[in-house]
Amino acid sequence: MGVPKYQEGFGLTLHPECLSEPLEWKRSHTIFVCSMSDLFHEDVPFAFIEEVMQVIEKTPQHRYQLLTKRAEIMSEFFNKRGSVPANAWLGVTVENQKEKYRIEYLRKITASVRFLSCEPLLGDLGYLDLRGIDWVIVGGESGRQARPMKGEWALNIQAQAKEQDAAFFFKQWGTWGSDGVKRNKHANGKVLNGRVVQEMPVN
């Protein structure tokens, strides 16, 4: 906060003046698009999203990760557009069982990498159909109001990812540690079941 991009706080704001920035970068980067927002928010015009796609296509040296909670809008956009840039990874957030429907929208989009972000993981997801899903990220919630994540929830996802040939990335425990203690930082914050598991999809 306090920088020009956030002068409206977390109110939705478009920044077309920033779209050309990746064109200037010589080295390859992995770019999490709209890391503090959602490119497929209902108030973002498809015309603006298309401008983003054109920048992605003009910079094949970079890898772009696009994550949304609005799977329906993402699906609608790419259905109209007809293609996904080869260097764009598409993902949906699946934090609880109620949101598992988003996976079906993602699965129907042809992309080089499709991924799930189960962060913050707020409950046991039960059975997951990971057909067509390349990567699953799991993490606990952070912040003062964070809700604890149970290890068995994460381990259930890890086991299913292994069975269904999806890469599994355990990102963090969050505010609540693996020992059930709430703290700002945890010594084993990235350790699940005794080890760090941060696999990446092949692409």
Secondary structure, DSSP 8 states (H G I E B T S, - for coil): --SGGGTTTTS----GGGTTHHHH--S--EEEETTTS-TT-TTS-HHHHHHHHHHHHH-TTSEEEEEES-HHHHHHHHHHH----TTEEEEEE--SGGGGGHHHHHHTS--SEEEEEE-S--S-------TT--EEEEE---STT-----HHHHHHHHHHHHHTT-EEEEEE-TTB-TTS-B-S--TTTTEETTEE-B-----
